[in-house]
Amino acid sequence: MLSLYPPMEPHRTGWLPVDDDHTIYWEESGNPKGIPVLGLHGGPGGGSNPKTRRYFDPNLYRIILFDQRGSGKSLPFGDITHNTTEHLVHDIDRLRHHFKIKKWLLFGSSWGSTLALVYGQRYPESCLGFILRGIFLARDLDINWFTYKTRHFYPEAWNSFVNFLQPSERHNVLAAYFNYLMDPDPSVHRPAARSFRRYEAELLTLLPKEESLEFVEEDKVSLGAAKLGVYYFLNKCFLQPDQILKNMKAISALPAYIIQGRYDMLCPPLAAYELSESWPNSKLSILPCAGHSSKDPGIQDALVDATHNFALRS
């Protein structure tokens, strides 16, 4: 069992203009001559987390993190203009060229796993492999689970989430939230952002943790993440029906570690299982006492083990 590597600071940071509207923030840490790895954050709209660096041995890995369009330190924050999965995939390859990397490992959690898979299927020749956690395949059933089906397990959280809306708005929860979030009046969009993010936070960990609700209170972060999340979900994440599983042949020969909490309420384990079944070169680990959060038992150890094992085989 391996613990997280010590905290480290990036040795390079910067911003990369990707079109006339967006400039994305990036950072690099670890060994400049090590195995290149790109960390893909969740959300959409979540922003990169410094803790991601600590899953990798800094002597063995060249660790690159970035904030997706509209997220984190990228500019303009929370902007949905020219912001689709296709744009994000192109941004990733722009970063690869920017760093002069031929192939890299994709490390993604939740929405980051979605983006890693879509990128890999578009650019398989640019991938060394994948380490993925909390699989989200962005199908209708996955989005509907988040929006409606969790009430079977978290009726209190779901009722608070839906009861924020007027009764006449509850037939289309995502569309109603989007209208509130896009309203320029802070007295309208701020409460909507907090309600949406609190709902996510309630489902994040297997057991309630007060610290998982902390990020809800930051108005700017909550608004950007909620706006992007709802915008992507309303548009079916800009993917064709069952797009990822239908295109697995493109990356089936590449190695993958798939790590999943048994009681993940945001991204239930069926998606991870189906992905693994369609990926002969993958290894699936379903952790028996974990939900969605990387802080749940066993998740961190499994991720560090995966990066360690990938380095050994490289």
Secondary structure, DSSP 8 states (H G I E B T S, - for coil): ----------SEEEEEE-SSS-EEEEEEEE-TTSEEEEEE--TTTT---GGGGGGS-TTTEEEEEE--TTSTTSBSTT--TT-SHHHHHHHHHHHHHHTT-S-EEEEEETHHHHHHHHHHHH-GGGEEEEEEES-----HHHHHHHHTGGGGT-HHHHHHHHHTS-GGGTTSHHHHHHHHHH-S-HHHHHHHHHHHHHHHHHHHSSS--GGGGGGGG-HHHHHHHHHHHHHHHHTGGG--TTHHHHTGGGTTTS-EEEEEETT-SSS-THHHHHHHHT-TTEEEEEETT--SSTTSTTHHHHHHHHHHHHHHH-
